[in-house]
Amino acid sequence: PFIPEYPGMVTFPGRILHSHDFRNAEEFSGQDLLIIGSSYSAEDIALQCYKYGAKSVSIGYRNNPLGFKWPPTVKEFFQLDRLEGNTAYFKDGYSQNVDAVILCSGYLHYFPFMEEKLRLKTTNKLYCPDLYKGIVW
């Protein structure tokens, strides 16, 4: 998993997890959640947590909002700036108390089993260019 770093993460009193470790939305029932990311995992987890009783869901995006007509307790905000205690501050001036942070921030591709000269050099992308059917190089 790719774990972005934000000021205040080390001292955040709640739980921080990557979407890779998300298992059960019921765990977040009654809680204010912050979801970092704006792709499929963020959408799926936000709606699951809403469905299973999260008090509120704030989605922090970096480039583009998902832009859906969300339920009233789900909102999107431009890029997390920092965490101070249980408060998340966004670069658009909004702030929200949060009990947990779920990072839907993608993955770092790593190929330690291949010789260096054969390793695929790629960024954090769902589908790497120049691969036949996304598998063979």
C-alpha positions in Angstrom: 0.0 0.0 0.0 1.0 3.6 -0.6 0.8 5.5 2.7 0.8 9.3 2.3 2.1 11.3 5.2 0.3 14.4 6.6 1.2 16.5 9.6 -0.4 15.2 12.7 -0.8 11.6 11.6 1.7 10.4 14.2 -0.2 12.0 17.1 -3.8 11.3 15.8 -5.6 9.6 18.6 -7.9 7.5 16.4 -7.3 4.6 14.1 -5.6 5.1 10.7 -5.7 2.2 8.2 -5.2 1.7 4.5 -8.1 0.4 2.4 -6.1 -2.8 2.0 -6.8 -3.5 5.7 -10.5 -2.5 5.6 -12.7 -5.5 6.4 -16.0 -4.5 8.0 -17.9 -1.2 7.8 -19.8 -2.1 11.0 -16.6 -1.3 12.9 -17.2 2.4 12.0 -20.8 2.6 13.0 -21.5 5.9 14.9 -18.1 7.3 14.0 -17.0 10.4 12.0 -14.7 9.1 9.2 -12.2 10.7 7.0 -11.5 8.9 3.7 -8.4 10.0 1.7 -8.7 9.3 -2.0 -11.0 9.7 -4.9 -11.2 6.4 -6.8 -13.1 3.1 -6.5 -11.9 2.1 -3.0 -12.9 5.5 -1.6 -16.3 5.4 -3.2 -17.0 1.8 -2.1 -15.8 2.3 1.5 -17.6 5.6 1.9 -20.9 4.1 0.9 -20.4 0.9 2.9 -19.7 3.0 6.0 -22.7 5.2 5.4 -24.9 2.2 4.9 -23.7 0.6 8.1 -24.3 3.7 10.3 -21.2 5.9 10.2 -22.2 9.3 11.7 -20.5 11.2 8.9 -18.0 10.5 6.1 -15.6 13.2 4.8 -13.8 12.4 1.6 -10.5 14.3 1.0 -9.5 14.4 -2.7 -6.3 15.6 -4.2 -7.1 16.2 -7.9 -10.8 15.8 -8.7 -13.8 15.1 -6.5 -15.8 12.0 -7.3 -18.7 14.3 -7.9 -21.6 12.1 -7.0 -24.9 13.1 -5.4 -23.9 11.8 -2.0 -26.2 11.1 0.9 -26.4 14.1 3.3 -23.8 12.8 5.7 -21.2 12.2 3.0 -19.2 15.2 1.8 -16.1 15.8 -0.4 -13.4 18.3 0.5 -10.2 19.4 -1.3 -7.1 17.8 0.0 -6.3 17.2 3.7 -3.8 19.7 5.0 -3.2 18.3 8.5 -4.6 16.5 11.5 -4.6 18.2 15.0 -5.9 15.9 17.6 -9.3 14.6 16.3 -9.7 17.5 13.8 -8.9 17.2 10.1 -8.2 20.5 8.4 -8.6 20.7 4.6 -6.9 23.1 2.2 -10.3 24.6 1.2 -10.7 25.9 4.8 -13.1 23.2 6.0 -12.5 21.3 9.2 -14.1 18.2 10.6 -13.8 16.1 13.7 -12.9 12.5 12.8 -12.6 9.3 14.8 -10.8 7.3 12.1 -8.9 7.8 8.8 -9.1 5.3 5.9 -6.4 5.8 3.3 -7.6 4.9 -0.2 -4.3 6.0 -1.7 -3.4 3.2 -4.0 -0.4 0.9 -4.0 3.4 1.1 -4.7 4.3 -1.5 -7.2 7.4 -3.4 -6.2 9.1 -6.3 -8.0 12.0 -7.5 -5.8 11.9 -11.0 -7.4 13.2 -9.7 -10.7 16.7 -8.7 -11.7 17.0 -4.9 -11.7 17.4 -4.7 -15.5 14.1 -6.5 -16.0 12.1 -4.6 -13.4 9.1 -2.7 -14.7 9.4 1.0 -13.8 6.0 2.3 -13.0 4.1 4.9 -11.0 1.1 4.3 -8.7 -1.3 3.3 -11.5 -4.1 0.7 -11.6 -3.1 -0.3 -15.1 0.5 0.0 -16.3 1.1 1.1 -19.9 3.1 -1.2 -22.3 1.9 -4.4 -20.7 0.0 -6.9 -22.8 -3.3 -7.3 -21.1 -1.8 -5.7 -18.0 0.4 -8.7 -17.3 3.1 -9.4 -19.8 5.9 -7.0 -20.7 
